[in-house]
Amino acid sequence: MKYYSISEIKNELCNHLITSDKIIFKNSIKSIEEQRNRFYSILVQLEEALENRFKQKSFTYNRFDGMIAEVSENLINNYDYIKKIMDTFDDSEYKRLQAFHLAIPKELQYQKLEMYEDTIDKISDCITENEKLIIKIEGIIPEIIKLNDRAEEMSESSKKIEEFVEQLKFYKQ
């Protein structure tokens, strides 16, 4: 889905609660929930900074709002990916593999175990990637606050934010 405003991202973020009854993901889910709450708070701050600096729905306001939403979409996509991985993870088989209690050759058990551990690593990588995105998005707040009506400074900050958006496109899956 394509998001066009911080408000849309905030609403979508509220709908992305990641839960799992699988014990292996207990710490990951806690990290994701803390991350999601921090990110929501940052979006509120960004929205307030935009509203204080620009007229709502002005060209500049919409431009910043849209860029932030575009970058934020990566986080939502990562949460969707994490949820899908967690839903398909067979916790009981993973435990049996760890104890080597399957009736298949040890070599295959090692391969399957490696596959499960790779899945766990992917979740961890997504959480780390989201953390990097949050840090970069949080860095936009001072840029917006320091903007004033001089077009030259606004243009420089816009360039920084546009460069940031381009860098973040590499994070898309």
One Martini backbone bead per residue (centre of mass of N, CA, C, O) as a GRO file, in nm:
protein
  173
    1MET     BB    1   0.100   0.034   0.018
    2LYS     BB    2   0.030   0.375  -0.018
    3TYR     BB    3   0.162   0.662   0.141
    4TYR     BB    4   0.086   1.033   0.205
    5SER     BB    5   0.096   1.039   0.532
    6ILE     BB    6   0.139   1.049   0.864
    7SER     BB    7  -0.148   0.972   0.942
    8GLU     BB    8  -0.153   0.704   0.787
    9ILE     BB    9   0.083   0.577   0.937
   10LYS     BB   10  -0.032   0.591   1.221
   11ASN     BB   11  -0.278   0.416   1.164
   12GLU     BB   12  -0.122   0.166   1.063
   13LEU     BB   13   0.052   0.122   1.315
   14CYS     BB   14  -0.192   0.050   1.500
   15ASN     BB   15  -0.253  -0.219   1.312
   16HIS     BB   16   0.058  -0.334   1.390
   17LEU     BB   17   0.028  -0.599   1.568
   18ILE     BB   18   0.262  -0.816   1.711
   19THR     BB   19   0.200  -1.164   1.745
   20SER     BB   20   0.298  -1.453   1.959
   21ASP     BB   21   0.317  -1.793   2.095
   22LYS     BB   22   0.621  -1.794   2.047
   23ILE     BB   23   0.889  -1.802   2.250
   24ILE     BB   24   1.124  -1.720   2.056
   25PHE     BB   25   0.967  -1.416   2.013
   26LYS     BB   26   0.943  -1.251   2.275
   27ASN     BB   27   1.177  -1.036   2.243
   28SER     BB   28   1.102  -0.932   1.965
   29ILE     BB   29   0.821  -0.825   2.036
   30LYS     BB   30   0.913  -0.627   2.245
   31SER     BB   31   1.093  -0.459   2.056
   32ILE     BB   32   0.873  -0.385   1.852
   33GLU     BB   33   0.684  -0.237   2.046
   34GLU     BB   34   0.886  -0.021   2.134
   35GLN     BB   35   0.947   0.080   1.850
   36ARG     BB   36   0.659   0.157   1.768
   37ASN     BB   37   0.616   0.369   1.995
   38ARG     BB   38   0.850   0.553   1.919
   39PHE     BB   39   0.763   0.607   1.629
   40TYR     BB   40   0.496   0.738   1.691
   41SER     BB   41   0.617   0.974   1.851
   42ILE     BB   42   0.783   1.086   1.612
   43LEU     BB   43   0.542   1.143   1.428
   44VAL     BB   44   0.413   1.351   1.611
   45GLN     BB   45   0.653   1.546   1.608
   46LEU     BB   46   0.659   1.590   1.303
   47GLU     BB   47   0.375   1.699   1.272
   48GLU     BB   48   0.416   1.942   1.460
   49ALA     BB   49   0.655   2.070   1.310
   50LEU     BB   50   0.503   2.117   1.047
   51GLU     BB   51   0.265   2.286   1.165
   52ASN     BB   52   0.462   2.513   1.285
   53ARG     BB   53   0.612   2.585   1.000
   54PHE     BB   54   0.351   2.519   0.826
   55LYS     BB   55   0.101   2.520   0.628
   56GLN     BB   56  -0.155   2.340   0.600
   57LYS     BB   57  -0.145   2.203   0.276
   58SER     BB   58   0.095   2.295   0.169
   59PHE     BB   59   0.341   2.226  -0.036
   60THR     BB   60   0.563   2.183   0.178
   61TYR     BB   61   0.406   2.011   0.370
   62ASN     BB   62   0.335   1.783   0.167
   63ARG     BB   63   0.623   1.710   0.095
   64PHE     BB   64   0.720   1.620   0.374
   65ASP     BB   65   0.492   1.427   0.441
   66GLY     BB   66   0.540   1.235   0.196
   67MET     BB   67   0.836   1.159   0.253
   68ILE     BB   68   0.791   1.036   0.533
   69ALA     BB   69   0.584   0.824   0.443
   70GLU     BB   70   0.763   0.673   0.242
   71VAL     BB   71   0.975   0.584   0.448
   72SER     BB   72   0.775   0.452   0.658
   73GLU     BB   73   0.679   0.216   0.481
   74ASN     BB   74   0.917   0.028   0.542
   75LEU     BB   75   0.832  -0.047   0.827
   76ILE     BB   76   0.564  -0.176   0.761
   77ASN     BB   77   0.681  -0.391   0.573
   78ASN     BB   78   0.856  -0.525   0.790
   79TYR     BB   79   0.622  -0.606   0.976
   80ASP     BB   80   0.483  -0.789   0.774
   81TYR     BB   81   0.719  -0.983   0.736
   82ILE     BB   82   0.748  -1.072   1.028
   83LYS     BB   83   0.465  -1.186   1.064
   84LYS     BB   84   0.487  -1.406   0.846
   85ILE     BB   85   0.722  -1.557   0.967
   86MET     BB   86   0.598  -1.620   1.244
   87ASP     BB   87   0.344  -1.776   1.136
   88THR     BB   88   0.539  -2.011   0.987
   89PHE     BB   89   0.667  -2.095   1.243
   90ASP     BB   90   0.788  -2.405   1.385
   91ASP     BB   91   0.842  -2.447   1.710
   92SER     BB   92   0.840  -2.757   1.759
   93GLU     BB   93   1.043  -2.837   1.541
   94TYR     BB   94   1.274  -2.665   1.641
   95LYS     BB   95   1.306  -2.811   1.912
   96ARG     BB   96   1.360  -3.092   1.792
   97LEU     BB   97   1.612  -3.007   1.633
   98GLN     BB   98   1.784  -2.918   1.875
   99ALA     BB   99   1.753  -3.228   1.996
  100PHE     BB  100   1.747  -3.449   1.775
  101HIS     BB  101   1.410  -3.566   1.734
  102LEU     BB  102   1.436  -3.680   1.442
  103ALA     BB  103   1.366  -3.916   1.164
  104ILE     BB  104   1.643  -3.797   1.044
  105PRO     BB  105   1.915  -3.714   0.926
  106LYS     BB  106   2.150  -3.510   1.060
  107GLU     BB  107   2.207  -3.342   0.810
  108LEU     BB  108   1.910  -3.247   0.776
  109GLN     BB  109   1.883  -3.123   1.052
  110TYR     BB  110   2.096  -2.907   1.010
  111GLN     BB  111   1.958  -2.770   0.771
  112LYS     BB  112   1.693  -2.700   0.913
  113LEU     BB  113   1.814  -2.544   1.147
  114GLU     BB  114   1.946  -2.330   0.969
  115MET     BB  115   1.681  -2.225   0.851
  116TYR     BB  116   1.559  -2.130   1.119
  117GLU     BB  117   1.796  -1.940   1.200
  118ASP     BB  118   1.764  -1.759   0.953
  119THR     BB  119   1.484  -1.657   1.027
  120ILE     BB  120   1.566  -1.524   1.292
  121ASP     BB  121   1.770  -1.330   1.159
  122LYS     BB  122   1.567  -1.176   0.982
  123ILE     BB  123   1.416  -1.049   1.213
  124SER     BB  124   1.655  -0.902   1.337
  125ASP     BB  125   1.724  -0.737   1.083
  126CYS     BB  126   1.455  -0.581   1.068
  127ILE     BB  127   1.479  -0.443   1.339
  128THR     BB  128   1.744  -0.298   1.272
  129GLU     BB  129   1.645  -0.148   1.023
  130ASN     BB  130   1.424   0.010   1.171
  131GLU     BB  131   1.611   0.159   1.361
  132LYS     BB  132   1.761   0.316   1.143
  133LEU     BB  133   1.513   0.462   1.033
  134ILE     BB  134   1.431   0.605   1.293
  135ILE     BB  135   1.685   0.771   1.326
  136LYS     BB  136   1.660   0.923   1.057
  137ILE     BB  137   1.379   1.042   1.104
  138GLU     BB  138   1.449   1.191   1.367
  139GLY     BB  139   1.660   1.385   1.215
  140ILE     BB  140   1.436   1.573   1.083
  141ILE     BB  141   1.329   1.753   1.306
  142PRO     BB  142   1.557   1.972   1.321
  143GLU     BB  143   1.528   2.058   1.025
  144ILE     BB  144   1.242   2.171   1.049
  145ILE     BB  145   1.283   2.368   1.288
  146LYS     BB  146   1.520   2.544   1.140
  147LEU     BB  147   1.337   2.649   0.959
  148ASN     BB  148   1.268   2.915   0.744
  149ASP     BB  149   1.164   3.154   0.509
  150ARG     BB  150   1.417   3.098   0.369
  151ALA     BB  151   1.476   2.944   0.075
  152GLU     BB  152   1.767   2.849   0.104
  153GLU     BB  153   1.732   2.677   0.364
  154MET     BB  154   1.499   2.506   0.261
  155SER     BB  155   1.650   2.381   0.027
  156GLU     BB  156   1.872   2.240   0.192
  157SER     BB  157   1.681   2.064   0.364
  158SER     BB  158   1.540   1.928   0.128
  159LYS     BB  159   1.791   1.790   0.019
  160LYS     BB  160   1.850   1.618   0.267
  161ILE     BB  161   1.580   1.468   0.261
  162GLU     BB  162   1.603   1.357  -0.027
  163GLU     BB  163   1.859   1.195   0.024
  164PHE     BB  164   1.735   1.021   0.242
  165VAL     BB  165   1.517   0.891   0.067
  166GLU     BB  166   1.713   0.759  -0.133
  167GLN     BB  167   1.859   0.583   0.074
  168LEU     BB  168   1.592   0.433   0.176
  169LYS     BB  169   1.525   0.272  -0.086
  170PHE     BB  170   1.733   0.041  -0.015
  171TYR     BB  171   1.541  -0.088   0.219
  172LYS     BB  172   1.371  -0.213   0.038
  173GLN     BB  173   1.232  -0.535  -0.049
   0.00000   0.00000   0.00000
